[in-house]
């Protein structure tokens, strides 16, 4: 099952796809991990990340997939992923483009993102970088 693409401003993500059925490209990008409720409906974004290679990063051993899988009652049909492969701005590296878009997504979806993940050093470091930007 897939749902409509996420569109936030100029950033269009792939349709949300069941995580273990997804076929991400071997390219850099920004991804959204989502959890669908037990009664269906649109999956809620629970984690935002970036990767130098989406195909390598979005595997079943991804640490946040494991957390979502447990939260989903071990039902793999409730864990979804979507991704966006950015086009860097002029004189911007792909890595910088991914970081910029990741920060925009974190700011947008911040209230939905799992509080447990907000307490990780990675999340705290992102927030510190954002506040200094």
Secondary structure, 3 states (H helix, E strand, C coil): CEEEEEEECCEEEEEEEEHHHCCCCCCCEEEEEEEEECCEEEEEEEEEEEECCHHHHCCCCCHHHHHHHHHCCCCHHHEEEEEECCCCCCCCCHHHHHHHHHHHHHHHHCCCCCHHHHCCHHHHHHHHHHHHC
